[in-house]
């Protein structure tokens, strides 16, 4: 690694060196200027600190102390990757695989790919919205290949489109900047699954490296269209995962977003849904199941700018060890957004004495003919319920497992893809079983 | 909807008169000299001056907070009069010696200053501009060992108590306005209830800002020793002025083992006119410390006045099994802004807290609940239940809820619920077809909405609060 120059010490920017190299290696086009402008935005905004309201519980200071390099797929053992790809049944014939940020034609299967779906290196025509957050800007600065899914009007795509973002780091502090653009035409229907994960080999050597994934997803829904977006994050145990999803929901369109955070040392998911016309629906479900020293942070904003839209947000957290869960759910009902229905629920389960949950459901309402509410709870498994199960002859670990599953079920059962549901349950089971019985009830 | 749309009235502010009383006024602005002057005027011991100067120097280093959800033009702190007192400054022994004009003012406000009004059975400390003018029922309280007097009197007569507790709940470094208050506070109430005594009557303070350009910075300190109990009420009014006035008070409560403090507020400062001109900036820091085991602090507030309200009566639950409660009704109309709520900090074992907040917004007002429930790792088996309900009247107002829940102990159980609703046309129609006029219908619906909070208020206050809510909303609907 090149030494961090005196300048970077003055204003630490963990990405400056990588950006200089990246610019030098890419062709000078209009996009070049776009990247430079975006990087300038990032430099101006800087890495957020805990003094900023949106980051008060999530400290990115460790991030700013490192120097990150773009990950490369050079010299990658394709056979190994193929062997350990976390494919699921339904996605077998429509999947796009990215390893260390580059698209793998050989690993992807596009047989059932509907017309209109494209994977492109960002071209001159790539329309990217203006950056308002530092990490969006950083993504634009570094984005190499973007997935563009355009479903034409009246088209129904039955098989879920699987997007696999696999990181297989061989050195510390590499980064990738995945970008997904989904546009549904009038009355189009599709399901997109985004899986962000670390490559698992038998020795688990990839998971030992710290790395950064900075993902951005932009969703645009035309009139009457319907998108189910599922995101499962099982990054490595030392990884930073920052993700930003923005959905613009048109007239009568429906967006269902599932976002499950299981991996990563520190993960942050921003979801911003905005209604642009009447009759839109937005449902956001998520599970945060973490342990050890993990932190999972979810920030949701649902912007009811127009009348007659419905939103439902349901997030559950299961925190063990010294894990720290953060939820911030903001419902904004603007002037004139009458007959809005909005409900936010956040429930958290603390499985250990050292786990921590911070939750902040917010309502901002400027219209009077609305039905809005939110609820938040934090607690532990009910001792009486555990006692009941034990009185029926179940060992305490089993009782605990059952109750934890039951708690998660409300969210996981909403997943429309059976094999993913099984996988999520599996991940959860591994979580629950790996953790020591820290319960008072366990004698 | 148009039938119910807001046609807002300018409900006359009943307490908007001014009283022409000669006042002893300090020069405008804030410097160390002014603080020395205030301290000298009040003949304070050295430790008080030290406290003030420390606070002032701290305040200079601080910046005004901007995170709250309110908008107001910058305050010029050098354009405020920090000390204003009714002139006849000789020591008063009984009410007969109080300026009759002043008594008349309190009469108009409906405050039972006269001791003959025995029926009221409320001991009153009346604070006019910055100075406490009269405290009733002193003798009777003294028999029980209860000290209830103005803050300045407490500084003179019980300096050891003041010194022991002042600034222990709200330190001078706490926030910008608390630091300002600590530097310049001129008076306030002091209550001390000794071991095992249940205060025989309700204690009450009435605050009145009279001078157009003075700020009011009062300081209340209530100490309840082991097993003691007290119920304290405060009421606030101010004349109508076009200019905004600053009110930055600090209230500190300390409850030792098995002690119980009930603090009720009916706040009706002048709210400004329908266009938002004038009115009080009510930037207040209120906090109670449940220091002892099984202690309890309960805040009840009915906030109907002030152009801007910014306050979070809080409980720090240190003692095991201690209880914190917060019951609030915040009503905003016209262009009022309120950002209010509570903080419950659970430190001790088995601590419990209960929050009920009812926000009513009408006109073009903006009403926010902001609350923090924090369970520290030491707070085994802590319990919190929070309920926040908002009601919107009209299409131009806003109702916001910003709860912060931070839990660091898995034996804790924390629940938060919030809803938003409106007075529906069906409800009004139902009342009206039963022959109940619309105004009464609204008043009854509002009463029902606020019932859980109002019933926590002492009787006399509850009646007044109900009436106040009705008055404030007159002509807001329909």
Boltz contact constraints between the chains, C-beta under 6 A:
constraints:
  - contact:
      token1: [A, 350]
      token2: [B, 410]
      max_distance: 6.0
  - contact:
      token1: [A, 353]
      token2: [B, 410]
      max_distance: 6.0
  - contact:
      token1: [A, 356]
      token2: [B, 408]
      max_distance: 6.0
  - contact:
      token1: [A, 357]
      token2: [B, 407]
      max_distance: 6.0
  - contact:
      token1: [A, 358]
      token2: [B, 406]
      max_distance: 6.0
  - contact:
      token1: [A, 359]
      token2: [B, 405]
      max_distance: 6.0
  - contact:
      token1: [A, 360]
      token2: [B, 404]
      max_distance: 6.0
  - contact:
      token1: [A, 362]
      token2: [B, 402]
      max_distance: 6.0
  - contact:
      token1: [A, 363]
      token2: [B, 401]
      max_distance: 6.0
  - contact:
      token1: [A, 364]
      token2: [B, 400]
      max_distance: 6.0
  - contact:
      token1: [A, 365]
      token2: [B, 399]
      max_distance: 6.0
  - contact:
      token1: [A, 365]
      token2: [B, 420]
      max_distance: 6.0
  - contact:
      token1: [A, 366]
      token2: [B, 398]
      max_distance: 6.0
  - contact:
      token1: [A, 368]
      token2: [B, 392]
      max_distance: 6.0
  - contact:
      token1: [A, 368]
      token2: [B, 395]
      max_distance: 6.0
  - contact:
      token1: [A, 368]
      token2: [B, 422]
      max_distance: 6.0
  - contact:
      token1: [A, 372]
      token2: [B, 420]
      max_distance: 6.0
  - contact:
      token1: [A, 373]
      token2: [B, 418]
      max_distance: 6.0
  - contact:
      token1: [A, 373]
      token2: [B, 419]
      max_distance: 6.0
  - contact:
      token1: [A, 374]
      token2: [B, 418]
      max_distance: 6.0
  - contact:
      token1: [A, 375]
      token2: [B, 417]
      max_distance: 6.0
  - contact:
      token1: [A, 376]
      token2: [B, 405]
      max_distance: 6.0
  - contact:
      token1: [A, 376]
      token2: [B, 416]
      max_distance: 6.0
  - contact:
      token1: [A, 377]
      token2: [B, 415]
      max_distance: 6.0
  - contact:
      token1: [A, 378]
      token2: [B, 407]
      max_distance: 6.0
  - contact:
      token1: [A, 378]
      token2: [B, 414]
      max_distance: 6.0
  - contact:
      token1: [A, 379]
      token2: [B, 413]
      max_distance: 6.0
  - contact:
      token1: [A, 380]
      token2: [B, 410]
      max_distance: 6.0
